[in-house]
Amino acid sequence: MRIKKQRRDNVLILTLLESRLDANNAPHFKSEIQHLVNSDIRGLVINIANLEFIDSTGLGAIVKGLKLMDRRAA
């Protein structure tokens, strides 16, 4: 999965460069988020403007990333 990463201060912006987030590429995306959340970022923005399709696995990967960020904030 191609992901563009940009940092603005302590906020990481991930732009998904694929048209699909599904069972084929969601595990890679989820793994990438888990790795990045363990760095020194304080915020995460996921830009999904390029997506034309997302299945439940892809949505689950996004939710997992948001939950990981929530745990860091607590």
C-alpha positions as CSV (number, residue, x, y, z in Angstrom):
1,M,0.0,0.0,0.0
2,R,1.3,3.4,-0.9
3,I,1.0,6.0,1.8
4,K,2.3,9.5,1.8
5,K,3.5,10.7,5.2
6,Q,3.8,14.4,6.2
7,R,4.6,15.9,9.5
8,R,3.4,19.2,10.8
9,D,4.8,19.8,14.2
10,N,3.8,16.7,16.2
11,V,0.9,15.8,13.9
12,L,1.3,13.1,11.3
13,I,-0.8,13.2,8.1
14,L,-1.2,10.0,6.2
15,T,-2.5,10.3,2.7
16,L,-3.7,7.0,1.3
17,L,-2.6,6.9,-2.4
18,E,-4.6,3.8,-3.3
19,S,-8.2,3.7,-4.5
20,R,-9.1,0.7,-2.2
21,L,-8.6,-0.1,1.4
22,D,-9.6,-3.7,1.8
23,A,-8.6,-7.1,3.1
24,N,-5.7,-7.2,0.7
25,N,-3.9,-4.1,1.9
26,A,-5.5,-3.2,5.3
27,P,-3.0,-5.4,7.3
28,H,-0.1,-3.4,5.9
29,F,-1.9,-0.1,6.7
30,K,-2.7,-1.3,10.2
31,S,0.9,-2.3,10.8
32,E,2.1,1.0,9.5
33,I,-0.2,2.9,11.9
34,Q,0.9,0.7,14.9
35,H,4.5,1.5,14.1
36,L,3.9,5.2,13.7
37,V,1.8,5.6,16.8
38,N,4.7,4.4,18.8
39,S,6.8,7.4,17.7
40,D,6.6,10.9,19.1
41,I,3.5,12.1,17.3
42,R,0.7,13.7,19.2
43,G,-1.9,13.7,16.5
44,L,-2.9,11.6,13.5
45,V,-4.8,12.7,10.4
46,I,-5.8,10.0,7.8
47,N,-6.6,11.5,4.4
48,I,-8.9,9.0,2.6
49,A,-9.8,11.4,-0.3
50,N,-8.3,9.0,-2.9
51,L,-10.3,6.0,-1.7
52,E,-13.1,4.8,-3.9
53,F,-13.8,1.6,-1.9
54,I,-13.3,0.5,1.7
55,D,-14.5,-2.8,3.2
56,S,-14.9,-3.7,6.8
57,T,-11.3,-4.8,7.2
58,G,-10.1,-1.4,6.0
59,L,-12.5,0.4,8.3
60,G,-11.3,-1.8,11.1
61,A,-7.7,-0.8,10.4
62,I,-8.7,2.9,10.6
63,V,-10.6,2.4,13.9
64,K,-7.6,0.5,15.3
65,G,-5.4,3.5,14.6
66,L,-7.8,5.9,16.3
67,K,-8.0,3.6,19.3
68,L,-4.2,3.4,19.6
69,M,-4.0,7.2,19.5
70,D,-6.8,7.4,22.2
71,R,-4.8,5.2,24.5
72,R,-1.7,7.3,24.1
73,A,-3.7,10.4,25.0
74,A,-5.0,8.9,28.3
